[in-house]
Amino acid sequence: MRCPFCNYSESRVIDSRPAEEGTTIRRRRECLACQKRFTTYEIIERLPLVVIKRDGSRQTFDKMKVINGMLRACEKRPVPVDSLQKAADEIEQELQNSLEREITSTEVGELVMRKLKDLDEVAYVRFASVYRQFKDINTFMSELNKLLNDKQ
């Protein structure tokens, strides 16, 4: 790390602590040549995730789209936004940990449904009805029956 004051390449770390909810590390450094102090940040380099849509098109993974979909499913339900944010973070982390750089929208949808099922069953059914494209009342009832059987 080069000193921003004298451009010397050697410095020592005085203090190190997590920043921005643990996604970065803040380091306080001191230049060994001029003794001036400066701050650096280390961030985790994430590889971009590409989502393969049903029509075959590709787009980069967008956590905000996941959150917005869950928000629509949870509309007028007693689900805190923080819970949805945490669920979206967990989904993104799970996808990053999978080491697959390309994922299908089906995989993302299944992960969202799993999280919603734990958060709010009504939101889960709402999301499932759009995501699985329920065609009639029978497919809707079969999903409700599966949900009831899982509870027993």
Beta strands, then each sheet from edge to edge (+ up, - down):
strand 1: 11-19
strand 2: 24-31
strand 3: 37-43
strand 4: 50-52
strand 5: 58-60
strand 6: 102-104
sheet 1: 1+ 2- 3+
sheet 2: 5+ 4- 6-
end
